[in-house]
Amino acid sequence: MGAGRERVQPLTIAVPIHRWWLWWLRVSFPLAERVWPVNRITKRRLLGLRFIHFAHWGLATRVPHRGGRRLPVPYVLFHTNYNGDLVSYVDAFSIVVADQLRLQLQGSYGFPGPEPLGPFRRYFFEKAFREDHFWCAYPEASVKTVVAGMALEDELGRLRAAARDGDAAFAAGWERFLERHAERL
């Protein structure tokens, strides 16, 4: 790994919730995904946290490998892959999506709220566990690197299309490409 680059790390938290809170989550999870302003605002905030590779919320009420046995209490499961320091991740997450955390976890046992950060960190770390194994396509790449590579692939696609339109179109596209990326070359 180069200097300043950090490996992708996985993390899962399992938060036990009151059974009566389950009705709210079963209604709010699908609504949050389908209601345009809520979905857009939340996703924009999370996408602004460039160190997050993946984040997913889910509900667990049964153990599938035990014949579908009902759990004593339901759980909210949160799985994420991220770059960097875990404390910084938790702090940024609790600040950027504080309202969403309240809406998701208010009905959990002992939830202190996302602020102040100290009690929230303790709560989070008590519920968190590390995976023994996970797969990541680009474990040495930051989110910024992957996004930049995807943008470069899009630009190269435009250059290929310009090449089909003739030498002059390709030359003009190549010049624009070099101007945009001169500092990297």
Stockholm file with secondary structure:
# STOCKHOLM 1.0

chainA/1-185         MGAGRERVQPLTIAVPIHRWWLWWLRVSFPLAERVWPVNRITKRRLLGLRFIHFAHWGLATRVPHRGGRRLPVPYVLFHTNYNGDLVSYVDAFSIVVADQLRLQLQGSYGFPGPEPLGPFRRYFFEKAFREDHFWCAYPEASVKTVVAGMALEDELGRLRAAARDGDAAFAAGWERFLERHAERL
#=GR chainA/1-185 SS CCTTCCCEEEEEEEEEBCGGGHHHHHHHHHHHHHSHHHHHHHHHHHHHCTTEEEEEEEEEEEEGGGTTEEEEEEEEEEEEEEESCHHHHHHHHHHHTHHHHHHHHTTBTTCCCSCSHHHHHHHHHHHEECCSCCCCSCTTCCHHHHHHHHHHHHHHHHHHHHHHTCHHHHHHHHHHHHHHHGGGC
#=GC SS_cons         CCTTCCCEEEEEEEEEBCGGGHHHHHHHHHHHHHSHHHHHHHHHHHHHCTTEEEEEEEEEEEEGGGTTEEEEEEEEEEEEEEESCHHHHHHHHHHHTHHHHHHHHTTBTTCCCSCSHHHHHHHHHHHEECCSCCCCSCTTCCHHHHHHHHHHHHHHHHHHHHHHTCHHHHHHHHHHHHHHHGGGC
//
